């Protein structure tokens, strides 16, 4: 859950050099494949139902991973 990761990040950064750091999460759509009719589709809600045949027999194809794409850091002038 993104909100749990953000809460953990905010909790553990307190009192460290990273206490002013911000965490930005950009979700990718979850891609599924229906095991009944082989249709591939994307979802953005909790109910995973095939958009073609309505089957609930689906598998996650991608979108369940977490990838760190970029880390930006700045040092305040008084700490340079």
C-alpha positions as CSV (number, residue, x, y, z in Angstrom):
1,X,0.0,0.0,0.0
2,X,1.5,3.4,-1.0
3,X,0.0,5.1,2.1
4,X,1.8,2.6,4.4
5,X,5.1,3.2,2.6
6,X,4.7,7.0,2.9
7,X,3.8,6.7,6.6
8,X,6.9,4.6,7.3
9,X,9.1,7.0,5.3
10,X,7.8,10.0,7.2
11,X,8.3,8.2,10.5
12,X,11.8,7.0,10.0
13,X,13.2,10.3,8.5
14,X,12.4,12.2,11.7
15,X,15.5,13.4,13.5
16,X,17.8,12.4,10.6
17,X,19.6,14.4,7.9
18,X,16.6,13.4,5.7
19,X,13.9,14.9,7.9
20,X,13.0,17.5,5.2
21,X,12.9,14.8,2.5
22,X,9.8,14.2,0.5
23,X,8.6,10.9,-0.9
24,X,6.6,11.1,-4.2
25,X,4.9,8.0,-5.4
26,X,3.6,7.7,-8.9
27,X,1.5,4.6,-9.3
28,X,1.5,2.6,-12.6
29,X,-1.7,0.9,-13.6
30,X,-2.1,-2.7,-12.7
31,X,-2.1,-5.0,-15.8
32,X,-4.0,-8.2,-15.6
33,X,-4.7,-11.2,-17.8
34,X,-7.9,-13.2,-17.8
35,X,-7.3,-16.9,-17.4
36,X,-10.7,-17.7,-18.9
37,X,-10.5,-15.7,-22.2
38,X,-6.8,-14.5,-22.3
39,X,-7.8,-10.9,-22.5
40,X,-5.2,-8.4,-21.1
41,X,-6.4,-5.2,-19.5
42,X,-5.5,-2.6,-16.9
43,X,-7.4,-1.8,-13.6
44,X,-7.3,1.0,-11.2
45,X,-9.6,-0.4,-8.5
46,X,-9.6,-3.3,-6.0
47,X,-12.1,-5.6,-7.9
48,X,-10.2,-7.5,-10.6
49,X,-12.7,-8.6,-13.2
50,X,-12.1,-9.2,-16.9
51,X,-13.3,-6.4,-19.0
52,X,-14.1,-8.8,-21.8
53,X,-16.0,-11.7,-20.3
54,X,-16.5,-10.7,-16.7
55,X,-14.5,-13.6,-15.2
56,X,-12.8,-13.1,-11.8
57,X,-10.2,-15.7,-12.7
58,X,-7.3,-13.3,-13.6
59,X,-3.6,-13.1,-12.9
60,X,-1.4,-10.0,-12.4
61,X,0.9,-9.4,-15.3
62,X,2.6,-6.3,-14.1
63,X,2.2,-3.1,-12.0
64,X,2.7,-4.8,-8.6
65,X,6.3,-3.8,-8.4
66,X,8.0,-0.8,-6.8
67,X,10.8,0.8,-8.8
68,X,13.0,3.7,-7.6
69,X,13.4,5.8,-10.8
70,X,15.1,8.9,-9.5
71,X,16.6,10.2,-6.3
72,X,17.2,14.0,-6.1
73,X,19.1,15.5,-3.2
74,X,20.1,19.0,-2.3
75,X,22.4,20.2,0.4
76,X,21.4,23.5,2.1
77,X,24.0,26.3,1.6
78,X,24.8,26.3,5.3
79,X,25.8,22.6,5.2
80,X,27.8,22.6,2.0
